[in-house]
Amino acid sequence: MVTIHVDGERLVIAAGSTLGSVLKDHPPGCAVAIIRPATQEQAKTGSLAISTTAGQIMVELTGEHATFLESPAIVPQLALHWQDRYAAAFGPFPSDIHPARKPHLYERGDLILGCGGYDPAHSYLIFSRSRHSADQGADELGGIIGNVVSGRGVLDRWSAGDKVTKIEPVISWADTSRSFTTTDSGLVLEDGMQVVTRVAVMAQGFSPEKITTEAAGSVEHMLLALQSGRFVVDRATSTHIADLRRSGTDVIREYHHPRREGAVTVRATGKAAGGVFIYRTDVPSSMVHSIAGQVVQGIELVRLAQEHDIIAVSVQPERIDLLGLPVQRAKEIALARGFSLIIDKDLAERIVVSQDPGTTLDVLAERKATVTTAPFDKVIDIELDDAHAPASCAVFRRITGLVEHDTGMLPVFFKFDDVVLFKPEIPVGIKLNPENSPVDEAPAAGLAITNDSRKGAGLVGVRLSVNREFGPTSEPFDGTNMIGRVIDTEKLKKVKERENVYIREVKR
């Protein structure tokens, strides 16, 4: 017999038992952390904390040429020497680089070792403020020695007189026993092993005793992003792991505090806006990150997770989203969760189409929710074709509200013959490139959206009969993106112009 610990619980199992025999109900495809018994030692993470007179940044090193930054003698030499909108340079100091005398492309946050006048005796530590191409006096590979992973706002605050005040390595606890993550159900478990199967998160502002709403919007986004019970590690650095499946979504800026180990944040702006981050180490606060929660169990899995891992995650509280539910089911949830439900028409054959307040924490804090309902004959079921039109389907879910709720809304714009057109509001910057256009005919009950090749881009349409010339939005085939089909065509025949139609996605 051998003894192991699973999520802190001691188990005695037969020698030779496998991971799969112990974790029979673990979500398929989700990695777990395996920690062999051993002493732990401090280890450097490969990152540096660089303190300046304008704030602290965290840099993840990418090459051997950065070792000079760990010398105490370098700090007094790092004063801001020059800057422009593209870069800021600290120095000069001597180095052994061999300038290549040619431009390179740099991204925001790149840390570059370059020199002035192609003279290594006048080398500079150059921080890229924006994407640009330049000859920075760097070596053949461009001289990138690291990347700023936190505190990027400091790059824009530097001005004359600023300087580096301290450089120190970021230290973490490293397990010398070759701890790792795995999905191998056939792994033979050894005596003394620890197995960590999931990450438990407590939402910011939530506790059984008290509910506060300083981060209600960010928490709601986190609950939505993680409601599948899975965290997909799209990015893994020494400071954090990030799930970027919902990147591209604008999120309100709310609760800014230092990001401690185990902090869960939602990014509010930038390319990764909408992404969910979990921190492996302490880093400073950021104006573009809102604290949304804190890991309360399973931090070992966060520390060991690798890029492309999928890890099981649970969040308290569970999300309260009543949209798309029959009235009776909404009443059952309200009773179970301890809040009163105010309903406009308390009838059995109706479905919830709006909820106020719209966030879980606000509902729990106020202990009530007001809902608007619609009769079932006003709710039209549809299927979306993600396999053939993933980008267009993503846009459609966003503009109808289906990305956040089980029920969405479309305003009827025009109706003629067998065509119904809808005109949803399209946010600025949304792209609708041609995708999945009809070839020989547009099918009956097909759902489509006009792409950017036409003036009516974003118009949604349904055609109830087959057509060999025009798509569901009455555009030629090359201007039409087919995104799915309408199931309730009989209900569609009854809609009227200038009324709102509620739609519900049916998953295949």
Secondary structure, DSSP 8 states (H G I E B T S, - for coil): -EEEEETTEEEEE-TT-BHHHH-TTS-TT-BEEEE-S--EEEEEEEEEEEEETTEEEEEEE-SGGGGGGGSGGGGGG-BEEEE-SSEEEEEEE--------S-EEE-TTEEEEEESTT-GGGEEEEEE-SSEEE--S--TT--EEEEEEE-GGGGGT--TT-BEEEEEEEEEEEETT--EEE--TT-B--TT-EEE-EEEEEETTB-SS-B--TTHHHHHHHHHHTTTSEEE-SEE-SSEEEE-TTTT----------B-TTEEEEE-SSTTTT-EEEESS-B---TTEEEEEEEEE-HHHHHH--TT-EEEEEEES-----TT-BHHHHHHHHHHHT-EEEESS--TTEEEEEEES-SHHHHHHHTEEEEEEEEGGGEEEEEE-TTT-HHHHHHHHHHHTTTTSSEEEEEEEEEETTEEEE-----TT------S--SS-B-TTEEEEE-TTSTTTT-EEEESS-BSSB-TTSSBGGGEEEEEEES-HHHHTT--TT-EEEEEE---
